[in-house]
Amino acid sequence: MDNREYILEINNLKTSFYTHVGEVQAVRGISFKMKKGDVMGIVGESGSGKSVTALSVMKLIDSPGKIKEGSIIFDGKDITNYSENQMSNIRGNDIAMIFQDPMTSLNPVFKIKNQMVEVIERHQKLGKHKATERALEMLRLVGIPEPERRINSYPHEFSGGMRQRAMIATALSCSPKLLIADEPTTALDVTIQAQILDIMRDISVKTGTSIILITHDLGVIAETCNDLIVMYGGMPMEMGSVEGIFDSPQHPYTQGLLKSVPRMDREQKERLKPIAGSPPDLLKPPEGCPFSTRCPHVMQICKEQPAPLFKVGEDHKSACWLLHEDAPAVEGFGKGVL
């Protein structure tokens, strides 16, 4: 039995942005629990709510955005209503984030040393000498060669992969309990991407840091994560172990994603199957399942109300009406329980 405690519990989180043309319902009710030491992936198309979910956890939703509803429990503490001062003590220290583009996070006019040491001094209450030693230790951990020399470089003197390693080193320098990585390998070539993912996996094993990996790349998820949440239209469509979802996807959207990815075991001339249609407008989201306008198996109830999460296996849930006991039989779908 797995007796590990939960590092993060999200309950019915809803986050919206209030624009001049109306309310953009970016996240429309997501709940999940994450155990300490886990590596969880959140996957979905652009605009599905992945990054907004992560920024909500960090309490980094600025005006015109607002967390409308729900609770965020981190390491046993309800941080939903924490003030900015309280959150500033948690960010960087207990929860760290790696952003998609390191050049937007690294200040181009300061050396890597200045930026890393400042973070460590602030959160770890160390003197400059000890903070510098810690920074060098982290640069070695992420595989930056000659860290004693490279720590005095400016960001523009690093390649894209090296900048991303420096970002990971900075994020890990205060030994966070939770690391959120938002598309950390998007701008990198395949070889460097693999190296970065190896570093993140090793770090999770060596330090026990829990990781949330946000991506649209199912290959990255398969390589790195234990658990997976598939999001669409601001809502979770399917959640469970990576192995369970990849072996037996139980939502038409997940199935569509998997069919649109190149695979080595496919026939050479077999065409990829893109998902027809466009994502929903979250200014006026559908009444029912957000995928109902693109789903090949859509039923009347799908257009009228979103499906609950049906349990279809051990820790495997899917929000699809085809899993209801009264739904017509469709190949590839079992029956679930509420």
C-alpha positions as CSV (number, residue, x, y, z in Angstrom):
1,M,0.0,0.0,0.0
2,D,1.2,3.5,-0.9
3,N,1.2,5.5,2.3
4,R,2.9,8.6,1.0
5,E,1.2,11.9,1.9
6,Y,-0.2,14.3,-0.6
7,I,2.0,17.2,-1.6
8,L,-0.8,19.0,-3.5
9,E,-4.6,18.8,-3.4
10,I,-6.7,20.9,-5.9
11,N,-10.5,20.9,-5.3
12,N,-12.8,22.3,-8.0
13,L,-10.5,25.0,-9.1
14,K,-12.0,27.7,-11.4
15,T,-10.0,30.6,-12.8
16,S,-11.3,33.2,-15.2
17,F,-10.0,36.4,-17.0
18,Y,-12.4,39.3,-17.1
19,T,-11.8,41.1,-20.4
20,H,-13.5,44.0,-22.1
21,V,-15.4,41.4,-24.3
22,G,-16.5,39.2,-21.4
23,E,-15.4,36.4,-19.0
24,V,-12.8,34.0,-20.4
25,Q,-13.4,30.8,-18.4
26,A,-9.8,29.4,-18.6
27,V,-10.1,26.7,-16.0
28,R,-13.7,25.5,-15.3
29,G,-13.4,23.0,-12.4
30,I,-10.4,20.7,-11.9
31,S,-9.7,18.5,-8.9
32,F,-6.7,16.2,-8.4
33,K,-4.4,15.0,-5.7
34,M,-0.6,14.5,-6.1
35,K,1.5,12.4,-3.8
36,K,5.0,13.4,-2.6
37,G,7.7,12.3,-5.1
38,D,5.4,11.9,-8.0
39,V,6.0,13.2,-11.5
40,M,2.6,14.3,-13.0
41,G,2.0,15.4,-16.5
42,I,-0.8,17.8,-17.7
43,V,-1.4,17.6,-21.4
44,G,-3.7,19.2,-23.9
45,E,-3.9,21.6,-26.8
46,S,-3.1,25.3,-26.6
47,G,-5.8,27.0,-24.6
48,S,-6.9,23.9,-22.7
49,G,-6.1,25.4,-19.3
50,K,-2.8,23.7,-18.5
51,S,-0.6,26.7,-17.8
52,V,-3.4,28.7,-16.1
53,T,-3.9,25.7,-13.7
54,A,-0.2,25.9,-12.9
55,L,-0.2,29.7,-12.4
56,S,-3.2,29.3,-10.2
57,V,-1.3,26.9,-7.9
58,M,1.5,29.5,-7.7
59,K,-1.1,32.2,-7.1
60,L,0.4,34.2,-10.1
61,I,-2.9,35.1,-11.7
62,D,-2.8,38.8,-12.3
63,S,-5.6,41.2,-13.1
64,P,-7.8,40.8,-15.1
65,G,-7.5,37.2,-14.0
66,K,-9.0,35.8,-10.8
67,I,-9.3,32.4,-9.0
68,K,-13.1,32.3,-8.8
69,E,-13.7,29.1,-6.8
70,G,-12.0,26.1,-5.3
71,S,-9.2,25.4,-2.9
72,I,-5.4,24.8,-3.1
73,I,-3.9,22.7,-0.4
74,F,-0.1,22.5,-0.5
75,D,1.8,20.2,1.9
76,G,-1.1,20.0,4.2
77,K,-1.7,23.8,4.3
78,D,-4.6,25.6,2.6
79,I,-2.9,28.4,0.7
80,T,-6.1,29.4,-1.2
81,N,-6.4,32.7,0.6
82,Y,-2.7,33.4,1.4
83,S,-1.6,37.0,1.0
84,E,1.1,38.0,-1.5
85,N,3.6,38.3,1.4
86,Q,2.8,34.8,2.5
87,M,3.0,33.4,-1.1
88,S,6.4,35.2,-1.6
89,N,7.8,33.0,1.2
90,I,6.5,29.8,-0.6
91,R,7.4,30.7,-4.2
92,G,11.0,29.8,-5.0
93,N,11.4,28.1,-1.6
94,D,8.7,25.4,-1.4
95,I,7.2,25.7,-4.9
96,A,9.4,26.6,-7.9
97,M,8.5,27.1,-11.5
98,I,10.4,26.7,-14.8
99,F,8.9,28.7,-17.6
100,Q,8.7,27.9,-21.3
101,D,11.3,30.5,-22.5
102,P,14.3,30.9,-20.2
103,M,15.2,34.3,-21.9
104,T,12.0,35.7,-20.4
105,S,13.0,34.5,-16.9
106,L,16.7,35.2,-16.9
107,N,17.6,38.9,-16.8
108,P,19.9,39.6,-19.8
109,V,21.9,42.4,-18.0
110,F,23.0,40.3,-15.0
111,K,25.4,37.4,-14.8
112,I,24.0,33.9,-14.0
113,K,25.8,34.1,-10.7
114,N,24.0,37.3,-9.6
115,Q,20.6,35.8,-10.4
116,M,21.2,32.5,-8.7
117,V,22.9,33.8,-5.6
118,E,20.2,36.4,-5.0
119,V,17.5,33.7,-5.0
120,I,19.5,31.5,-2.6
121,E,20.4,34.4,-0.3
122,R,16.8,35.5,0.0
123,H,15.1,32.1,0.5
124,Q,17.8,30.1,2.3
125,K,19.2,32.9,4.4
126,L,22.8,32.1,3.5
127,G,25.7,34.4,3.1
128,K,27.1,35.2,-0.3
129,H,30.0,32.7,-0.1
130,K,27.7,29.8,0.9
131,A,25.1,30.9,-1.6
132,T,27.7,30.8,-4.4
133,E,28.8,27.3,-3.3
134,R,25.2,26.2,-3.5
135,A,24.8,27.7,-7.0
136,L,27.9,25.9,-8.2
137,E,26.6,22.7,-6.8
138,M,23.3,23.0,-8.6
139,L,25.0,23.9,-11.9
140,R,27.0,20.7,-11.6
141,L,23.9,18.7,-10.8
142,V,22.3,19.9,-14.1
143,G,25.4,19.1,-16.2
144,I,26.8,22.5,-17.0
145,P,30.5,22.0,-17.7
146,E,33.1,24.2,-16.0
147,P,30.5,25.7,-13.6
148,E,33.2,27.9,-11.8
149,R,33.8,29.7,-15.1
150,R,30.3,29.5,-16.6
151,I,28.6,31.0,-13.5
152,N,30.1,34.3,-14.5
153,S,28.5,34.3,-17.9
154,Y,25.6,36.3,-19.1
155,P,22.5,34.5,-20.4
156,H,23.2,35.4,-24.0
157,E,26.5,33.6,-23.7
158,F,24.6,30.3,-23.1
159,S,22.9,28.1,-25.7
160,G,19.2,27.5,-25.4
161,G,19.8,24.2,-23.7
162,M,22.3,25.7,-21.3
163,R,19.9,28.5,-20.4
164,Q,17.2,26.0,-19.6
165,R,19.7,24.0,-17.4
166,A,20.5,27.2,-15.6
167,M,16.8,27.8,-15.1
168,I,16.4,24.3,-13.7
169,A,19.4,24.9,-11.4
170,T,18.0,28.1,-10.1
171,A,14.6,26.6,-9.5
172,L,16.1,23.7,-7.6
173,S,18.6,25.7,-5.6
174,C,16.3,26.1,-2.6
175,S,15.3,22.4,-2.6
176,P,11.6,23.0,-3.4
177,K,9.1,20.4,-2.5
178,L,7.2,20.9,-5.8
179,L,8.6,21.9,-9.1
180,I,6.3,23.1,-11.9
181,A,7.8,22.9,-15.4
182,D,5.7,24.7,-18.1
183,E,6.8,23.4,-21.5
184,P,10.4,23.3,-20.4
185,T,11.7,21.7,-23.6
186,T,9.6,23.3,-26.4
187,A,12.3,25.5,-28.0
188,L,15.0,22.8,-27.7
189,D,16.2,20.3,-30.3
190,V,15.5,16.6,-29.7
191,T,18.9,15.7,-28.3
192,I,18.9,18.6,-25.8
193,Q,15.3,17.9,-25.0
194,A,16.2,14.3,-24.0
195,Q,19.0,15.5,-21.8
196,I,16.8,18.0,-20.0
197,L,14.1,15.3,-19.3
198,D,16.8,13.0,-18.0
199,I,18.0,15.7,-15.6
200,M,14.4,16.2,-14.3
201,R,13.8,12.5,-13.8
202,D,17.2,12.1,-12.0
203,I,16.4,15.1,-9.8
204,S,13.0,13.7,-8.8
205,V,14.6,10.4,-7.8
206,K,17.6,11.9,-6.0
207,T,15.9,14.7,-4.1
208,G,12.3,13.5,-3.8
209,T,11.1,16.6,-5.4
210,S,7.5,16.3,-6.8
211,I,7.2,17.6,-10.4
212,I,4.2,18.8,-12.5
213,L,5.2,18.8,-16.2
214,I,3.0,20.8,-18.5
215,T,3.3,20.0,-22.2
216,H,1.4,19.2,-25.4
217,D,3.9,16.5,-26.2
218,L,2.7,13.0,-25.4
219,G,6.2,11.6,-26.1
220,V,7.6,13.8,-23.3
221,I,4.8,12.5,-21.0
222,A,5.6,8.9,-21.8
223,E,9.3,9.4,-21.1
224,T,9.0,11.3,-17.8
225,C,5.7,11.0,-15.9
226,N,4.0,8.5,-13.6
227,D,0.5,10.1,-13.7
228,L,-1.3,12.1,-16.3
229,I,-4.2,14.6,-16.6
230,V,-5.6,15.3,-20.0
231,M,-7.3,18.7,-20.2
232,Y,-9.5,20.2,-22.9
233,G,-11.7,23.4,-22.8
234,G,-10.6,24.2,-19.3
235,M,-11.7,20.9,-17.8
236,P,-10.1,17.5,-17.1
237,M,-11.2,14.9,-19.7
238,E,-9.2,11.9,-18.3
239,M,-6.8,11.3,-15.5
240,G,-4.8,8.3,-14.2
241,S,-1.5,6.5,-14.6
242,V,0.4,7.2,-17.8
243,E,0.5,3.5,-18.5
244,G,-3.2,3.0,-18.0
245,I,-4.2,6.0,-20.2
246,F,-1.8,5.1,-23.0
247,D,-2.8,1.4,-23.0
248,S,-6.5,2.0,-22.8
249,P,-7.6,5.7,-23.4
250,Q,-11.2,6.1,-22.3
251,H,-12.1,9.5,-23.7
252,P,-12.5,10.4,-27.4
253,Y,-10.2,13.4,-27.0
254,T,-7.4,11.3,-25.5
255,Q,-7.9,8.7,-28.3
256,G,-7.7,11.5,-30.8
257,L,-4.5,12.9,-29.4
258,L,-2.8,9.4,-29.4
259,K,-3.9,8.8,-33.0
260,S,-2.4,12.1,-34.1
261,V,1.1,11.2,-32.8
262,P,3.6,9.4,-35.1
263,R,4.4,5.9,-33.8
264,M,7.2,3.4,-34.7
265,D,4.8,0.5,-34.7
266,R,2.5,1.9,-37.3
267,E,2.5,0.8,-40.9
268,Q,4.8,3.0,-43.0
269,K,2.1,4.4,-45.3
270,E,-0.6,4.8,-42.6
271,R,-1.7,8.4,-42.3
272,L,-1.9,10.3,-39.1
273,K,-5.4,11.2,-38.0
274,P,-5.8,14.9,-36.9
275,I,-8.7,15.8,-34.6
276,A,-11.2,17.6,-36.8
277,G,-12.6,21.0,-35.8
278,S,-11.4,23.7,-33.5
279,P,-11.1,24.1,-29.7
280,P,-14.1,25.8,-27.9
281,D,-14.4,29.5,-27.4
282,L,-14.0,29.9,-23.6
283,L,-15.8,33.2,-23.7
284,K,-18.9,31.1,-24.5
285,P,-18.0,27.5,-23.7
286,P,-20.4,24.7,-24.6
287,E,-23.2,23.8,-22.2
288,G,-22.2,20.2,-22.2
289,C,-18.9,18.4,-22.8
290,P,-16.4,20.8,-24.2
291,F,-15.3,18.2,-26.8
292,S,-18.9,17.6,-28.0
293,T,-18.5,19.8,-31.1
294,R,-15.6,17.7,-32.3
295,C,-16.4,14.2,-31.0
296,P,-17.1,11.4,-33.5
297,H,-19.4,9.6,-30.9
298,V,-21.4,12.7,-29.7
299,M,-24.8,12.0,-28.2
300,Q,-27.6,14.4,-27.2
301,I,-26.6,14.3,-23.5
302,C,-23.1,15.3,-24.4
303,K,-24.4,18.7,-25.7
304,E,-26.6,19.3,-22.7
305,Q,-24.3,18.7,-19.7
306,P,-20.7,17.8,-19.0
307,A,-20.0,14.2,-18.0
308,P,-18.9,13.4,-14.5
309,L,-15.6,11.5,-14.0
310,F,-16.4,7.8,-14.3
311,K,-13.9,5.4,-12.6
312,V,-12.7,2.9,-15.3
313,G,-9.8,1.4,-13.5
314,E,-7.4,1.7,-10.6
315,D,-6.9,5.4,-10.2
316,H,-8.2,5.9,-13.8
317,K,-11.1,8.2,-14.5
318,S,-12.7,9.6,-17.6
319,A,-15.3,12.3,-18.2
320,C,-17.3,10.7,-21.0
321,W,-21.0,9.7,-21.2
322,L,-20.1,6.6,-23.2
323,L,-18.9,5.1,-19.9
324,H,-22.4,5.4,-18.4
325,E,-24.1,2.0,-17.9
326,D,-27.0,3.0,-20.2
327,A,-24.8,4.3,-23.0
328,P,-24.7,2.4,-26.3
329,A,-21.7,0.1,-26.7
330,V,-18.8,1.6,-28.7
331,E,-15.6,-0.2,-29.5
332,G,-12.7,0.9,-27.3
333,F,-14.9,2.0,-24.4
334,G,-15.8,0.1,-21.3
335,K,-18.4,0.9,-18.6
336,G,-17.4,3.0,-15.6
337,V,-18.8,3.7,-12.1
338,L,-19.4,7.1,-10.5
